[in-house]
Amino acid sequence: MLTYEEIKNKKPLKQGMELGVENDNYLVGISEDRIYSLSLSAFYVWQLCDGSKSVEDLIGRVIEDLKTSPQELKESELKDILTLILGQLQEAELIKFREE
């Protein structure tokens, strides 16, 4: 399992392509036989992974985006959630981490 400290300086780069929406989930495909159904939060994180921003930068971006949200999340909780999502995306080969 990934830890935030291990990945904070790495730059995730999304793999695959967006295929559309089905039942409130976002479809992302790597190949014809490897299509994943992502929740809104996983899809949002996947979209942010352009290979130019570190995981630390992504946290800042998410905090910025959540400022208009009624939900309150502590930065430590956000780091845990983002690390978990990035770990799952990496396992599915929907992102690759690039070193600094």
Backbone as JSON Lines, residues from 0, in Angstrom:
{"i":0,"aa":"M","n":[0.84,-1.19,0.0],"ca":[0.0,0.0,0.0],"c":[0.88,1.26,0.0]}
{"i":1,"aa":"L","n":[0.54,2.2,-0.83],"ca":[1.31,3.44,-0.93],"c":[1.13,4.3,0.31]}
{"i":2,"aa":"T","n":[2.15,5.1,0.61],"ca":[1.99,6.12,1.65],"c":[2.19,7.48,0.98]}
{"i":3,"aa":"Y","n":[1.63,8.49,1.58],"ca":[1.75,9.85,1.04],"c":[3.22,10.25,0.93]}
{"i":4,"aa":"E","n":[4.0,9.92,1.96],"ca":[5.41,10.3,1.96],"c":[6.17,9.69,0.77]}
{"i":5,"aa":"E","n":[5.81,8.47,0.39],"ca":[6.47,7.79,-0.74],"c":[6.18,8.48,-2.08]}
{"i":6,"aa":"I","n":[5.0,9.04,-2.21],"ca":[4.58,9.53,-3.53],"c":[4.46,11.04,-3.65]}
{"i":7,"aa":"K","n":[4.65,11.78,-2.54],"ca":[4.33,13.22,-2.57],"c":[5.1,14.0,-3.63]}
{"i":8,"aa":"N","n":[6.33,13.57,-3.98],"ca":[7.12,14.29,-4.97],"c":[7.01,13.69,-6.37]}
{"i":9,"aa":"K","n":[6.29,12.59,-6.5],"ca":[6.13,11.96,-7.81],"c":[5.03,12.66,-8.59]}
{"i":10,"aa":"K","n":[5.12,12.54,-9.91],"ca":[4.14,13.2,-10.79],"c":[3.33,12.13,-11.5]}
{"i":11,"aa":"P","n":[2.07,11.95,-11.09],"ca":[1.23,10.95,-11.74],"c":[0.78,11.4,-13.13]}
{"i":12,"aa":"L","n":[0.83,10.46,-14.07],"ca":[0.42,10.73,-15.45],"c":[-0.68,9.74,-15.81]}
{"i":13,"aa":"K","n":[-1.84,10.26,-16.19],"ca":[-2.97,9.39,-16.51],"c":[-2.69,8.57,-17.76]}
{"i":14,"aa":"Q","n":[-3.24,7.37,-17.77],"ca":[-3.14,6.45,-18.89],"c":[-4.55,6.16,-19.37]}
{"i":15,"aa":"G","n":[-4.69,5.78,-20.6],"ca":[-6.01,5.43,-21.11],"c":[-6.77,6.66,-21.58]}
{"i":16,"aa":"M","n":[-8.03,6.43,-21.9],"ca":[-8.84,7.54,-22.41],"c":[-10.26,7.48,-21.84]}
{"i":17,"aa":"E","n":[-10.85,8.65,-21.73],"ca":[-12.22,8.78,-21.25],"c":[-13.17,8.26,-22.33]}
{"i":18,"aa":"L","n":[-14.11,7.4,-21.91],"ca":[-15.04,6.8,-22.87],"c":[-16.48,7.27,-22.7]}
{"i":19,"aa":"G","n":[-16.8,7.89,-21.58],"ca":[-18.16,8.36,-21.37],"c":[-18.64,8.1,-19.96]}
{"i":20,"aa":"V","n":[-19.94,8.25,-19.75],"ca":[-20.55,8.11,-18.42],"c":[-21.63,7.04,-18.5]}
{"i":21,"aa":"E","n":[-21.69,6.22,-17.45],"ca":[-22.71,5.19,-17.38],"c":[-23.15,5.06,-15.92]}
{"i":22,"aa":"N","n":[-24.43,5.28,-15.63],"ca":[-24.97,5.17,-14.27],"c":[-24.14,5.94,-13.23]}
{"i":23,"aa":"D","n":[-23.88,7.19,-13.47],"ca":[-23.12,8.05,-12.56],"c":[-21.66,7.66,-12.4]}
{"i":24,"aa":"N","n":[-21.16,6.72,-13.18],"ca":[-19.74,6.36,-13.15],"c":[-19.11,6.74,-14.48]}
{"i":25,"aa":"Y","n":[-17.84,7.02,-14.41],"ca":[-17.1,7.46,-15.6],"c":[-16.29,6.29,-16.14]}
{"i":26,"aa":"L","n":[-16.44,6.03,-17.42],"ca":[-15.74,4.92,-18.04],"c":[-14.41,5.4,-18.62]}
{"i":27,"aa":"V","n":[-13.34,4.68,-18.25],"ca":[-12.0,4.98,-18.74],"c":[-11.42,3.68,-19.26]}
{"i":28,"aa":"G","n":[-10.9,3.71,-20.47],"ca":[-10.37,2.5,-21.07],"c":[-8.89,2.59,-21.37]}
{"i":29,"aa":"I","n":[-8.22,1.46,-21.16],"ca":[-6.81,1.34,-21.53],"c":[-6.72,0.62,-22.87]}
{"i":30,"aa":"S","n":[-7.61,-0.35,-23.04],"ca":[-7.7,-1.08,-24.3],"c":[-9.15,-1.53,-24.45]}
{"i":31,"aa":"E","n":[-9.47,-2.21,-25.54],"ca":[-10.85,-2.65,-25.75],"c":[-11.34,-3.59,-24.66]}
{"i":32,"aa":"D","n":[-10.43,-4.4,-24.11],"ca":[-10.86,-5.34,-23.08],"c":[-10.51,-4.89,-21.66]}
{"i":33,"aa":"R","n":[-9.97,-3.68,-21.51],"ca":[-9.67,-3.17,-20.17],"c":[-10.32,-1.81,-20.0]}
{"i":34,"aa":"I","n":[-11.58,-1.85,-19.56],"ca":[-12.36,-0.64,-19.34],"c":[-12.74,-0.59,-17.86]}
{"i":35,"aa":"Y","n":[-12.52,0.55,-17.23],"ca":[-12.81,0.7,-15.81],"c":[-13.93,1.72,-15.61]}
{"i":36,"aa":"S","n":[-14.72,1.48,-14.57],"ca":[-15.8,2.37,-14.18],"c":[-15.35,3.1,-12.92]}
{"i":37,"aa":"L","n":[-15.16,4.41,-13.02],"ca":[-14.65,5.2,-11.91],"c":[-15.75,6.04,-11.27]}
{"i":38,"aa":"S","n":[-15.65,6.18,-9.95],"ca":[-16.54,7.1,-9.24],"c":[-16.15,8.53,-9.63]}
{"i":39,"aa":"L","n":[-17.0,9.47,-9.31],"ca":[-16.72,10.87,-9.62],"c":[-15.39,11.31,-9.0]}
{"i":40,"aa":"S","n":[-15.14,10.96,-7.75],"ca":[-13.9,11.4,-7.09],"c":[-12.67,10.77,-7.74]}
{"i":41,"aa":"A","n":[-12.74,9.48,-8.09],"ca":[-11.6,8.83,-8.74],"c":[-11.37,9.42,-10.13]}
{"i":42,"aa":"F","n":[-12.45,9.72,-10.85],"ca":[-12.34,10.31,-12.18],"c":[-11.74,11.71,-12.1]}
{"i":43,"aa":"Y","n":[-12.17,12.48,-11.11],"ca":[-11.65,13.83,-10.88],"c":[-10.13,13.77,-10.65]}
{"i":44,"aa":"V","n":[-9.7,12.85,-9.78],"ca":[-8.27,12.71,-9.5],"c":[-7.52,12.26,-10.76]}
{"i":45,"aa":"W","n":[-8.09,11.29,-11.48],"ca":[-7.46,10.79,-12.71],"c":[-7.25,11.94,-13.71]}
{"i":46,"aa":"Q","n":[-8.26,12.8,-13.84],"ca":[-8.16,13.93,-14.78],"c":[-7.06,14.91,-14.4]}
{"i":47,"aa":"L","n":[-6.79,15.06,-13.11],"ca":[-5.75,15.99,-12.64],"c":[-4.34,15.48,-12.94]}
{"i":48,"aa":"C","n":[-4.21,14.19,-13.21],"ca":[-2.89,13.57,-13.38],"c":[-2.35,13.81,-14.78]}
{"i":49,"aa":"D","n":[-1.75,14.98,-14.99],"ca":[-1.26,15.33,-16.32],"c":[0.25,15.14,-16.46]}
{"i":50,"aa":"G","n":[0.88,14.63,-15.4],"ca":[2.32,14.38,-15.45],"c":[3.18,15.58,-15.14]}
{"i":51,"aa":"S","n":[2.58,16.75,-15.0],"ca":[3.37,17.96,-14.72],"c":[3.29,18.38,-13.25]}
{"i":52,"aa":"K","n":[2.28,17.87,-12.53],"ca":[2.1,18.25,-11.13],"c":[2.45,17.08,-10.21]}
{"i":53,"aa":"S","n":[3.12,17.4,-9.1],"ca":[3.42,16.36,-8.11],"c":[2.15,16.07,-7.3]}
{"i":54,"aa":"V","n":[2.2,14.99,-6.55],"ca":[1.06,14.65,-5.7],"c":[0.82,15.78,-4.69]}
{"i":55,"aa":"E","n":[1.9,16.38,-4.21],"ca":[1.78,17.52,-3.3],"c":[1.03,18.67,-3.97]}
{"i":56,"aa":"D","n":[1.34,18.93,-5.24],"ca":[0.63,19.97,-6.0],"c":[-0.85,19.63,-6.15]}
{"i":57,"aa":"L","n":[-1.13,18.34,-6.38],"ca":[-2.53,17.91,-6.53],"c":[-3.33,18.18,-5.27]}
{"i":58,"aa":"I","n":[-2.69,17.94,-4.11],"ca":[-3.37,18.2,-2.82],"c":[-3.77,19.67,-2.76]}
{"i":59,"aa":"G","n":[-2.84,20.56,-3.13],"ca":[-3.14,22.0,-3.13],"c":[-4.29,22.33,-4.06]}
{"i":60,"aa":"R","n":[-4.32,21.71,-5.22],"ca":[-5.38,21.95,-6.2],"c":[-6.74,21.49,-5.66]}
{"i":61,"aa":"V","n":[-6.75,20.29,-5.05],"ca":[-8.0,19.75,-4.5],"c":[-8.49,20.64,-3.36]}
{"i":62,"aa":"I","n":[-7.59,21.08,-2.51],"ca":[-7.97,21.98,-1.4],"c":[-8.6,23.25,-1.97]}
{"i":63,"aa":"E","n":[-7.99,23.78,-3.02],"ca":[-8.51,24.99,-3.68],"c":[-9.93,24.72,-4.22]}
{"i":64,"aa":"D","n":[-10.09,23.59,-4.91],"ca":[-11.39,23.24,-5.5],"c":[-12.46,23.0,-4.43]}
{"i":65,"aa":"L","n":[-12.05,22.5,-3.28],"ca":[-13.02,22.19,-2.21],"c":[-13.42,23.42,-1.4]}
{"i":66,"aa":"K","n":[-12.76,24.52,-1.61],"ca":[-13.1,25.73,-0.84],"c":[-14.55,26.16,-1.07]}
{"i":67,"aa":"T","n":[-15.08,25.86,-2.23],"ca":[-16.47,26.23,-2.52],"c":[-17.45,25.12,-2.1]}
{"i":68,"aa":"S","n":[-16.9,24.01,-1.6],"ca":[-17.74,22.87,-1.21],"c":[-18.2,23.02,0.24]}
{"i":69,"aa":"P","n":[-19.42,22.55,0.54],"ca":[-19.88,22.63,1.92],"c":[-19.18,21.6,2.82]}
{"i":70,"aa":"Q","n":[-18.52,20.6,2.22],"ca":[-17.86,19.58,3.02],"c":[-16.53,20.09,3.55]}
{"i":71,"aa":"E","n":[-16.27,19.8,4.8],"ca":[-15.0,20.18,5.42],"c":[-14.11,18.95,5.5]}
{"i":72,"aa":"L","n":[-12.95,19.03,4.92],"ca":[-11.98,17.94,4.99],"c":[-10.67,18.49,5.51]}
{"i":73,"aa":"K","n":[-10.1,17.78,6.48],"ca":[-8.78,18.18,6.96],"c":[-7.75,17.78,5.9]}
{"i":74,"aa":"E","n":[-6.63,18.51,5.86],"ca":[-5.6,18.2,4.87],"c":[-5.08,16.78,5.04]}
{"i":75,"aa":"S","n":[-4.96,16.31,6.3],"ca":[-4.45,14.95,6.54],"c":[-5.43,13.91,5.98]}
{"i":76,"aa":"E","n":[-6.74,14.16,6.13],"ca":[-7.74,13.25,5.57],"c":[-7.66,13.25,4.04]}
{"i":77,"aa":"L","n":[-7.48,14.42,3.49],"ca":[-7.39,14.57,2.05],"c":[-6.18,13.82,1.5]}
{"i":78,"aa":"K","n":[-5.05,13.92,2.19],"ca":[-3.84,13.2,1.78],"c":[-4.11,11.7,1.77]}
{"i":79,"aa":"D","n":[-4.79,11.2,2.82],"ca":[-5.1,9.77,2.9],"c":[-6.0,9.33,1.76]}
{"i":80,"aa":"I","n":[-7.04,10.12,1.49],"ca":[-8.0,9.78,0.43],"c":[-7.31,9.81,-0.94]}
{"i":81,"aa":"L","n":[-6.55,10.87,-1.18],"ca":[-5.87,11.0,-2.47],"c":[-4.84,9.87,-2.67]}
{"i":82,"aa":"T","n":[-4.11,9.53,-1.61],"ca":[-3.13,8.43,-1.69],"c":[-3.83,7.12,-2.01]}
{"i":83,"aa":"L","n":[-4.97,6.87,-1.38],"ca":[-5.73,5.65,-1.63],"c":[-6.21,5.6,-3.09]}
{"i":84,"aa":"I","n":[-6.8,6.69,-3.56],"ca":[-7.3,6.75,-4.94],"c":[-6.15,6.56,-5.92]}
{"i":85,"aa":"L","n":[-5.02,7.25,-5.7],"ca":[-3.88,7.13,-6.61],"c":[-3.33,5.71,-6.61]}
{"i":86,"aa":"G","n":[-3.33,5.07,-5.45],"ca":[-2.88,3.68,-5.36],"c":[-3.76,2.76,-6.18]}
{"i":87,"aa":"Q","n":[-5.07,2.97,-6.1],"ca":[-6.0,2.14,-6.86],"c":[-5.87,2.41,-8.37]}
{"i":88,"aa":"L","n":[-5.69,3.67,-8.74],"ca":[-5.51,4.01,-10.15],"c":[-4.21,3.4,-10.69]}
{"i":89,"aa":"Q","n":[-3.16,3.41,-9.86],"ca":[-1.9,2.81,-10.28],"c":[-2.04,1.3,-10.46]}
{"i":90,"aa":"E","n":[-2.73,0.66,-9.51],"ca":[-2.95,-0.78,-9.59],"c":[-3.68,-1.17,-10.88]}
{"i":91,"aa":"A","n":[-4.63,-0.34,-11.28],"ca":[-5.41,-0.59,-12.5],"c":[-4.65,-0.14,-13.75]}
{"i":92,"aa":"E","n":[-3.44,0.4,-13.54],"ca":[-2.6,0.93,-14.63],"c":[-3.25,2.12,-15.34]}
{"i":93,"aa":"L","n":[-4.07,2.88,-14.58],"ca":[-4.68,4.08,-15.14],"c":[-3.82,5.32,-14.92]}
{"i":94,"aa":"I","n":[-2.78,5.17,-14.07],"ca":[-1.77,6.23,-13.93],"c":[-0.41,5.57,-13.81]}
{"i":95,"aa":"K","n":[0.61,6.33,-14.16],"ca":[2.01,5.92,-13.92],"c":[2.64,7.08,-13.18]}
{"i":96,"aa":"F","n":[3.5,6.74,-12.22],"ca":[4.21,7.79,-11.48],"c":[5.53,8.09,-12.15]}
{"i":97,"aa":"R","n":[5.79,9.37,-12.33],"ca":[7.08,9.83,-12.84],"c":[7.85,10.43,-11.68]}
{"i":98,"aa":"E","n":[9.14,10.19,-11.63],"ca":[9.97,10.76,-10.57],"c":[10.18,12.24,-10.84]}
{"i":99,"aa":"E","n":[10.49,12.95,-9.77],"ca":[10.79,14.38,-9.89],"c":[11.94,14.6,-10.84]}
